[in-house]
Amino acid sequence: MLKVLTKIGLIVFILSFLLSCTPRYKVVYDLTPPTSKRGLACTKGCQSKLNQCNRLCGAQYSQCSVKAEQQARKRLPALLQTYPHDLENWLNARANYERDLDWYEFRVDMAEARYDRYLDRCMSQGKKKKSCYRSYSSRHLPYERPTFNIPRPKKPTLASEAAKIRKISCNQNCGCQSNYRLCYSSCGGAVTSKKLCVKNCPQ
């Protein structure tokens, strides 16, 4: 019974895992063309604007990617210099966690071993089992199970650092699609949206 309570950390992990398995959706759009010739001609203009926007957006992203790699190349020597220190700190923190976890589990085992004897003695005094357990757990159960959620540092590379800078600085979403849909609807076309499950979909 006591060991069940010591597995709170495991339960939290399982709940987090289950939450990560929830369905994921994306919004998709259906375009219905206008019925008039004028409206159809108008939508062709929208398509031309979309193509132009995509080309410009791609060119801007390529330029930004080049700058990101240049910045990463400048930063990399300093990052490589600090990496061994970061790794050492992580290894020390991990060792401290493992030591704390061993001590915690030892205390749990000791509490488990003593509980039955305490329960018999407590109930022989006319107290209820639930009351005895509360009294015992408040005085003898160890504190919260140690956790360690710090990711291991990764050795920096030119590619990894450029990707980080690119993710922060470079924008691939220039609003081309949303502008296209606005243009399309202004030409008399119909734009409808719906949610489509793309991951962990219900059966």
N, C-alpha and C positions, 0 to 999 in steps of 0.2 A: 504494500500500500504506500509506504514511504517512497519507494523507488519510482512509483508512478509519478509522484509529485516532482521528483528530480529530473524528469524528462520534459520539463516545460520548454526548454530551449529547442528540443526536437519537435515538439508540437508546433511551436512558432514557425520553425522552418517548413514543416509540412503545410501549414496554412499559407505561407508565402508562396510555396510551390503551386498550391491549388489555385491561388489568385492569378499566378502567371499563366495558368492554363485556361483562363476565361476567354471566350471568343473575341476575336478582333475583326473589326469591320473597316471598310473604306467606302467612301461615297463615289458612286459612278453616275454618269450623266447620259441620258438618252436625248438625242437631237432629232426632232421631226422638222423636215424642211418646209418652208412656206409654199403655198400653192400657186402664187402668182409668179410670172416670169420676172417681174421686177424684183420680187423678194429673192428669187433664186440667184439673180445676178448680184444682188446685194450680198448674199452669203459668200459668193466667190471672192468678193472684196474682203470679207472677214477672214477667209482662208489665206489670202495674200498677206494680210496684216499679221496673222498668226505665224506664218512662215518667216516673215521678216523679224518678228519679235524673237522667235526661237533662235534664229541665226545670230542676232545681236547678243542674246543672253548667253549662248554658247561661247561666243568670242570673248565676252566679259569674264566668263568663268575660266576660260583657258588662260587669259592674262593674269587673273587672280591666282590660279594654280602655280604659274611660273614664279610669281612673287612669293607665294607660300613656301616653295622649295628653296628659294634664295634665303628667306628668313630662317628656315630650318637649318640650312647649311651653316649659317652664322652661329646659331644657338647650340648646335650639336656638340662642339668641343667642351663647352662648359657643362652640358648635361651629362656627358660621358665621364667627366671628372667627378661629379657629385654622385653618380650612380652607385659606386661601391659603398659609400657612406650610407645611402638610402637603403641599400640591400642589407647592410649590417644592422641597421636600426630595426628593420623588419624582422630579421632572424632573431634578434634579441627579444623583440616583442612577442614573437611566436613562441620562443622558449619559455618566457614568463607565463604566457597563457597555458602552455602544456603543464607547467609546474603547478599553476593554480588549479587546473582541472584535475590533476592527480590528487591534490590535497582535498579538493571538494569531494571527489568520489570516495576517497578514504573516509572522510567524515560521514558521508551518506551511509557507507557500509557499517560504520560503527553505530550510527543512529538506528539503523535497521536491526542490528544484532541486539541492541538493548531494548527495543520497543516492546517486544512481547512480554519481557519480564516486568517492565514498567506498567504495561497495561493490566496484567494480572494483579499487581499490587494496588494500582489505582482503583480498579473495579471492586477489589475486596473491601475498599473503604466506602462502598455504597455509591460511587460516582458512575455516571453513564459513560459508555464507550466514547461517544462523540466529545464529551467534555474532557475525558482523559487524553484523547488525541490532540485536542486544541492546546491543552496544557503542555503536552510533550513537544509538539511541533514548535511552539513559540520559544521553547528554551533549548531544544537540542537539534532541531533541523538546521543544516548549514544555510548560508545566505544564497542568493540567486546564483544559478549555474553560470560559470564564466563563459563568455563568448568572445569570438575573435573574428571580426569581419573586415579586417584590413587586407586588401588585395596585395599580392606579392609585386614589388616593383619590377617593371619590365625594362630590359636594357634598351635605351633609346637608339633608334636608327634614323637615318635620313628620311626613309619612307614614313615611319610612324609619326615623326615630328611634323613632317609636311602635311600629313593627313589631319593632325590635330589643328594646325593653323588653318588649313583649308576649310575644315568644318566650322570654325568660328568666323572666318573672314569672307569666305566665298559663298555666294548665294546662287543656287541653281533654279530657284523659283522666282521668276521675274513677273509673275502674274499673267503670263501669255494666255493660258487656258481660260482663266476667269474673264479676261478682256474679250476673248473670242466668244465665250458664251453670251456675254452682254451684247456684243455686236450681232450675234446670230439671232438673239431674241428681238433686237431692235429692227431686224429685217423682216420680222413676221414669223420666224421659226419658233417652235416650241422647245423649251429646255426643261426636262424633268430629271429629278435626282432620286436615287434610292441607295440604301445601305446594302453592301454586299460583304458577306463573311469571307475572310481570306485566310484565317488561321484559327485552329481549335474550334472548328464549327460544330454546332450540335448536330447529332445524327438525325 
